Amino acid sequence: MRVRKLTFTALVVAAGLSLAACNGDDGAAQGDGSSASSASSASSSGGGSGSGGPDQGAGKGSAGEGSGGRDTATGSGSDADAGAGKCRTDELEVTASDTTIDGDPEGSVAVTFKNGGGRDCALSGYAGVDLKTAEGELSAERSGQEADPMVLEDGESVSFGITYPLNDSGGSGVGITGLVVTPPDETKSVTLAWPGAATLPVTDGSGTPVRVGPMGSAGQGGAN
């Protein structure tokens, strides 16, 4: 009887040890599953912040750099001349003045663009220029000078010249009633009072045309 009790007790102990071992394996398996989920979350978080790897420390560092990166991008966009948007008509204060000098063979007018748009903007090429006359609008021809692109800083001004034939014929000529200016690459125009001579000579089309120079061409003698 004693031998049977000892055998039964040994079986119970062995079964208990086996059950404990099984429970331990399950707990370890559960612990491994939790670790894999955390690693996956860390990797995903690091990727979202722009990190190159799953390390959480690197992810935090990358997030810090991300803030600096935004500042850098903004700075490069505002500092680079190539990044300036084109000057819009509504951002420019457009004025015109007579720049003809006594003795010049032609009359000249300077048109000035002042940037009042609150930002730097780009100008490239020639402005469109039309004279309103008693016989209709007369479009100016380009002078042929090289037109270098430029950035017009906020509050700064640039001028270009218009030259036109003087009416020395003694006749009444063709009356000029206004000046229409369209900034480069724009379609919206500005109409100004004409500051130059009141008339153009009547020609058969073979006379000196009205010419316009590129940005920065205004000066003595206008756009020659």
MARNU-670229 format. One record per residue (C-alpha): x, y, z; residue in one letter. Coordinates in steps of 0.001 Angstrom, whole numbers, padded with zeros to 6 digits, always signed. Example, Ala and Ser with C-alpha at 12.3 -4.5 7.8 and 13.67 -1.06 7.14 Angstrom:
+012300-004500+007800A
+013670-001060+007140S
//
This chain:
+000000+000000+000000M
+002822+002367+000844R
+004515+001614-002466V
+001350+002497-004395R
+000952+005825-002495K
+004553+006787-003300L
+004080+005932-006948T
+000857+007946-007151F
+002531+010891-005430T
+005440+010755-007877A
+003040+010781-010811L
+001192+013810-009377V
+004463+015703-008882V
+005637+014840-012385A
+002333+015999-013870A
+002569+019263-011913G
+006076+019920-013164L
+004990+019244-016749S
+002036+021629-016421L
+004263+024348-014964A
+006684+023910-017830A
+003876+024287-020361C
+002616+027441-018663N
+006137+028888-018718G
+006456+028304-022473D
+003109+030012-023083D
+004160+033034-021045G
+007413+033303-022945A
+005550+033065-026235A
+003211+035831-025129Q
+006159+037965-024050G
+007837+037469-027446D
+004630+038544-029224G
+004456+041755-027203S
+008087+042586-028019S
+007489+042107-031752A
+004539+044507-031661S
+006593+047165-029878S
+009441+046837-032358A
+006999+047122-035224S
+005479+050271-033710S
+008901+051786-033164A
+009856+051083-036767S
+006615+052567-038073S
+006980+055662-035895S
+010564+056139-037012G
+009553+055874-040660G
+006774+058403-040214G
+009185+060980-038823S
+011594+060498-041686G
+014046+058286-039810S
+016258+056007-041799G
+015889+053127-039322G
+013663+051608-036619P
+015659+052977-033675D
+013430+055222-031578Q
+016329+057461-030643G
+017073+058013-034313A
+013401+058708-034892G
+013421+061507-032324K
+016579+062950-033812G
+015029+062843-037247S
+011949+064642-036002A
+014154+067419-034678G
+015906+067644-038016E
+012522+067704-039706G
+011697+070984-038007S
+015032+072399-039089G
+014400+071012-042562G
+011223+073054-042903R
+013081+076199-041901D
+015817+075430-044415T
+013328+074848-047228A
+011561+078106-046473T
+014849+079994-046363G
+016068+078571-049638S
+012766+079422-051295G
+012885+083047-050169S
+016614+083563-050725D
+016972+082021-054166A
+016407+084524-056945D
+015213+081745-059208A
+012396+081023-056779G
+010799+084483-057037A
+007400+084486-058715G
+006779+086817-061621K
+005727+090399-060953C
+001970+090830-061251R
+000410+093981-062648T
-001518+094606-059422D
+001732+094498-057428E
+003438+097194-059486L
+003099+100955-059248E
+003534+102118-062846V
+004525+105678-063690T
+005835+107463-066783A
+007930+110603-067233S
+009344+112627-070128D
+013107+112107-070432T
+013680+113923-073728T
+016776+116106-073757I
+016976+119223-075905D
+018827+118454-079096G
+017976+114751-079140D
+016789+113521-082542P
+014017+111518-080891E
+011709+111954-077949G
+011991+109623-074982S
+009804+108523-072095V
+010825+106436-069091A
+008319+104004-067616V
+009012+102904-064039T
+007809+099802-062233F
+007917+100020-058430K
+007375+096760-056596N
+004748+097255-053896G
+003580+093654-053631G
+005231+092857-050308G
+007534+090250-051876R
+010416+090026-054307D
+009277+089251-057844C
+010837+088417-061187A
+010811+090467-064394L
+012042+089076-067663S
+011955+090440-071189G
+010031+093399-072543Y
+006878+095118-071403A
+004090+095637-073884G
+003661+099280-074924V
+000887+100848-076983D
+000252+104504-077678L
-003340+105641-077892K
-003617+108091-080779T
-006332+109955-082600A
-006056+107311-085325E
-006108+104265-083053G
-003578+102347-080978E
+000025+102145-082128L
+002135+099256-080797S
+005787+099930-080003A
+008486+097768-081542E
+011182+096109-079438R
+014583+097732-079662S
+016406+094411-079985G
+018567+094932-076894Q
+019296+091862-074793E
+016711+091440-072069A
+018305+089968-068946D
+015968+088462-066318P
+016002+090207-062951M
+014499+090036-059486V
+012822+093237-058346L
+013017+093438-054570E
+010031+094649-052603D
+010013+098460-052562G
+012599+098726-055374E
+012059+100227-058841S
+013258+099604-062374V
+012671+101634-065535S
+012652+101018-069242F
+012671+103491-072093G
+010389+104357-074982I
+011655+106355-077937T
+009467+107967-080592Y
+009884+110324-083550P
+009421+114027-082868L
+006963+115942-084981N
+009198+118522-086660D
+007128+118633-089834S
+005294+121833-088961G
+001981+120023-089397G
-000549+119097-086768S
+000628+115470-086711G
-001198+112633-084975V
-002344+113403-081449G
-001313+111040-078618I
-004044+110541-076025T
-002624+107901-073700G
-000055+105211-072936L
-000950+101555-072327V
+001672+099429-070510V
+001546+095674-069894T
+004252+094166-067627P
+006238+091229-069037P
+004358+087904-069077D
+001168+089620-067959E
-002141+090254-069707T
-003505+093007-067450K
-002557+096499-068645S
-002272+099907-067050V
-003318+103069-068895T
-001338+106227-068137L
-001335+109810-069285A
+001238+110325-072027W
+004014+112593-070659P
+005877+113157-073934G
+005248+115348-076958A
+001611+115840-077851A
+001852+114526-081403T
+003649+112122-083701L
+004541+113073-087251P
+002291+111782-089981V
+004254+109165-091928T
+003657+106662-094697D
+005007+103880-092500G
+008649+104370-093498S
+009501+106801-090698G
+011174+106098-087351T
+008961+103764-085338P
+008066+103949-081668V
+010466+101606-079868R
+010564+100061-076395V
+013650+098853-074547G
+014001+096008-072008P
+013900+096365-068252M
+016628+098707-067008G
+017092+100404-070391S
+015830+103855-069409A
+018385+106636-069388G
+019658+109461-071481Q
+018257+109053-074962G
+015818+106342-073849G
+015827+102909-075498A
+018193+103297-078400N
//
